[in-house]
Amino acid sequence: MDVKALFENGRIPPRGLKATDAGDLMQKDATEAFMRMKNDAKKDGVELKLSQAYRECGRKGDYTERRCRDGFTQWCAWEKYKAGRGNLAANPTTSQGCKSKHGWGVAIDVSGSKAQRWIKENGEKYGWWWAGGTFSQIENWHFEYDPARDTFKKGGKNTILLVLLALGVITIGVGIYLAKKK
């Protein structure tokens, strides 16, 4: 499902998202990649816990009118930041409206420095990269999913390498066959 073609940022209905084992919502590919990563981290003795995944857009006043307790929205995050009480957040007041990667279901915030360090070192092969270093305020907890980086995904780098390897083996085999035939 092409979520970006069907919905607006922060306004994706449940049918456009998939829950993790803990109930956190993301786009389907992002959830599947996160679960692979979470299971492998567990084998290394690291527990990956999310403090945030998909985030609804919400509406102006979510923080100032104390509606954040009903759910942490992009407007809550922005208004808390503007009030000096929260971390840097995407500005939903632009002409494009909400635009956070959380609103597309492809961003996560991870609790715990051990888990954050593990993802920084290992996450990219699952498609999860540390995006928190690209902001004006460093966010060690913020990671984004990029399917092009996901080596486990069908059609990813591993699949391409296997196809190239198979073609090489076939080419060598045909060469040997033809050489023996002469």
N, C-alpha and C positions, 0 to 999 in steps of 0.2 A: 504494500500500500504506500503510495507516494503522499505522505502526510502533508508536505509543504504545498502540494498542488490542491489538496482537498480542504485544508483547514487554515486558520490563522494561528500565529504564534500565541501560545498560552490559552488557546481555545480548542484544544483537541479533545473530542469526546472519548469515553472509555474504549470504544471499538477501535480507535486508532492507536491505542497504547497497550502494553503488556506489563503485567506485574511481576516483580521478582518474588523470591520465596518469602521475603519480609513485607511484601505488599507495595513496594515502591514502584511507581509507574515510569515507563520510558517507552520509546519506540521499540518495536519488536526486535530488530537486529541488535539494538543497544542493550536491551534486557538480556538477550541470549549471550552476547559477548560478556556482559558483566557477570552472569552466572558462571560461565566457564572460568573467568578470571577469579571470581570469589572462591570457587572450588579448588583451584590450583593454589591460591594464596593460603587456604586452610591447610593444604598439604605441607606448606612451609611454616605452619604455626602462626599464621597471620589471619586475623578476623577482619573482614571488610564490612564496615557498617556505614550506611548512608545517613547523612543528616538532611539531605535534600536531593531530589531527583526532578521529575517533571514539576513544573510550577505554573499554575494558572496565571493568566494576565491580571485578573482582578479589576479593580477600578480605583480611580482617584479617591483618596480619603481612606483607603483600607487601613493605613497606619494611624493617620491623624484622627480618624473617627473610631479607632480601637476595634476594627473588624479583623485584624490579623489573627486573633485567637480562633477565628472560624477557618483559618487556613492561610498559610504563608504564601502570598501572591507576589507577582513581580512589582505591583504597586506598593505592597508592604515593604519589600526589600529596598525599593528606590526611596520611599519616604523616610524609612529608618536611616538610610545613608545620608539623606539631605538634612536630617535632624541631628546628625552626628552620633547616632546610636547604632549604626550598623555598618557592615562592610560595603565596599564598592558594589554597585548594582547597575544593570542596564537601565537606561532612562526610557520609561514607557511614555513620556510626554512628547516624543518626536512625532513627526508627521506619519511615520511608519507604525506608530503604536508600539506595543510590546515587541521586544526583539531578542530577549535573552535566549541563550542556547537551552536553558532549562525549559523554556516555553515550547521548544521543538522536541523535548523529550530526549535530548542527546547530551545532557550535562548532568554531572553528579557532584555533590559535595561530600567528602569522605571524612569521617571522624577518626582521630588518632594519628599521631605522627608515625608510628610503626607501619600502619596501613598506607598512609600517604607515601611514605618512602618506598614501600613495596611496589605500589602502582607506578611511581616515577621510574623505578628500575625495570619493571616487568610489563607494565600495562600496554605499551605500544603494540606488542604483538597481538593483543586482543582488540586493538583498535582504540584503546583508551590512552590518551596522552595528557600530560600535565599542561593545562592551558592557563593555570593560575599565575604563571610567570610572565604572561603577555599583557597583563593589566598594569595600570599605574600603581596599583596597590597589590603587593604580592599576596596571593591566596594559595597557600600550600594544599588546601583541601579541594580545589576545583579542577575537575578533569572533564574532558569532552570526548565523545565517541566520533570516530571518523572511519566509516566502513572500508575506505581504501587502505587503511593501515591494518585492518583486521586480517591477519594471516590464516586464521582458522575458518574464515568465511568462504563458502564455495565461490570460486572465481578469484580468490585472493592470491597472494604471492606464492604460497606453497603449491597451489594447483598449477599455476603457470610454470613453476620450476619442475614439477613432476611431468607435465606435458613435454617440456623441452628435453628433459632427461630421456623420456620414452622415445621421442623422435631421434635423439642421438643414438640410442641403443639400436633402434630399427635401422638407421642409416649404416651403422657399423656392421650389423648383421647382414644387410643386403650386400655391402661391400665385400665381406668375407665370402658370402655365398657366390657372388659373381667371380671373385678371384679364384675360388676352387673349381668353378665350372670351366674356366679357360684351360 
